[in-house]
Structures are given as structure tokens and as C-alpha cells.
Amino acid sequence: MDSRRLLAVVVALGLALGASPAGAIVFDSFVTPLPPNPRLPVTGQRIVFVGSHCDAAACPPAEPVYFSSDHGDQARQVDVAGVHGGTRDVHVTGEGWIDDFPDAPLHGAYRAEVWIDPGAGGNLHVVANDAPHFSMLLNYGTNPGFPAVDFDALGLDRIELELLDLSPGAVLTVIVQVVGGVSPVSTGGIGLQFAEGPGVVSFPIHAFLDPPDDWRSIRSVFFSFSVDGTGPLAFTIGEVRAVAGAVPAAPTSWGRIKDAYRR
């Protein structure tokens, strides 16, 4: 779908974070960590990453592991506790790194990584060490057995996520897409141009452009995150869910959307 068509912007930040609202469908509570990364057999760290990472007690003297594929690094899990339908895909990519930094040692100086901390209610962390371009993707519903969500029957009127932390001065962009409806494949997307600090980021379904034909059978929910800023960048998200009830929203700004997609 053309990104310029994706998208209405609705932001609800600064709301109280805490337990799931009554009647919510929780897509991910982040209480189950990622699996050990096969590229890090010595330490077995439960991360996905692009760039360089140390697979030893210290680097140096050990040589770091370099992973510089434009396709990025991915972890796909099934039967995951705390995930609706039990299937989670986490993907981090450093788009353009090979073209911009063809020399492996230089390229390896850059790193973006993702991990999940099941403690303190569960959260997902993303850290980039001066990475020039990177994005993080979350996908729920890749399993054919994913239990479809009937938004109408449950009275659900928005998708939301908890933004627990964001580097000072950084701007986080989030896109969420759903697949469902009565036609063979009907997609809906909503774009969030910015989040500048912790709070609840909300996507009311009435603001979706090209929404599904029918919200009674949503079979997949997909999130894309990217962050703009200087220096090391990091953000942390908590629970991802579908909920009901009115929520305050910032005014929609089509000018801001256009500016975001010109970058």
C-alpha cells in the first residue's frame, strides 16, 4: 500500500500506564523472552540484532560477531505464553547499511538490537548505537491457527500500545496494519507520525484508511517502528492490545504526515 495513503494520525500520549483495561484482547504482554540467537552460540543471548555484537565475556580480546544483512535478523516463536494466538515475529533491519558502509569493520561499528525483559510486567527494548537507518517490526497472526478477533462483538474500538521510554529528543514513528474482513484479503493501516515521550499510543479503528470490509474477523496485526534522532537511540514498549472506550486524541495533522513521509 502506498505510504501516503496509509494514514490517519491519532496520538494519545501521557495517559496512565498499568493493567489491561477490562475486556481487552492482549496481543503481547512480553512475559516470554526471545529465543537464544543462533549467531551467538557462546553466550546464547536472547536478542535479534544487526551490526556487531560480542559473543564472549569481552570484546576485545574476542572478535565481535558481524551481521550486516539488509534483510535483517528475525525471531519467530510459536506457542508463546502471553501472546494472542501464541505466534510472535520480531524483526530488526538496518536498511541501506551495506550500501552506505560496504567495509565490514566500519559497518560493524553500528548496531541495533531488540530484546524482551519478562520482569516488571514485561517489556520490549530496542537500542541502536548510532545506527544510520533501522526499523523494528512486530507481527501477530502469521500462524494459520491465529484466533481471529471480532472487534464488533467485543466492542473493541482501538488498538493501543504502551510506550514506556524513549530517548530524549527522539521521535518514534509507528505504523499498524490489520488483515481481516470478508473479502479474501482486506488490509487496513494507520500511521502515527510521532511520539515524543512515554504514554499510551492509540489507534482508533474509525480513523483507519482503507479499513477491512468487516471488523468481525481480524486475522493479523502488524506493527512497524522507526526512530529519528541523533546519538544512541532507544525505546521501550509495554503491552500491545485492542481495547474499548473513549480516549483523548491529539488533532490530526495531514501536514505532519506529509512531512514525515518526505524524510
Secondary structure as GFF3:
##gff-version 3
##sequence-region A 1 263
A	DSSP	three_ten_helix	3	5	.	.	.	ID=ss1
A	DSSP	beta_strand	25	28	.	.	.	ID=ss2
A	DSSP	beta_strand	47	53	.	.	.	ID=ss3
A	DSSP	beta_strand	65	67	.	.	.	ID=ss4
A	DSSP	beta_strand	73	77	.	.	.	ID=ss5
A	DSSP	three_ten_helix	84	86	.	.	.	ID=ss6
A	DSSP	beta_strand	88	93	.	.	.	ID=ss7
A	DSSP	alpha_helix	97	100	.	.	.	ID=ss8
A	DSSP	alpha_helix	104	107	.	.	.	ID=ss9
A	DSSP	beta_strand	111	117	.	.	.	ID=ss10
A	DSSP	beta_strand	123	129	.	.	.	ID=ss11
A	DSSP	beta_strand	135	140	.	.	.	ID=ss12
A	DSSP	alpha_helix	151	154	.	.	.	ID=ss13
A	DSSP	beta_strand	158	166	.	.	.	ID=ss14
A	DSSP	beta_strand	171	180	.	.	.	ID=ss15
A	DSSP	beta_strand	186	192	.	.	.	ID=ss16
A	DSSP	beta_strand	199	204	.	.	.	ID=ss17
A	DSSP	three_ten_helix	205	207	.	.	.	ID=ss18
A	DSSP	beta_strand	218	228	.	.	.	ID=ss19
A	DSSP	beta_strand	233	243	.	.	.	ID=ss20
A	DSSP	alpha_helix	254	262	.	.	.	ID=ss21
###
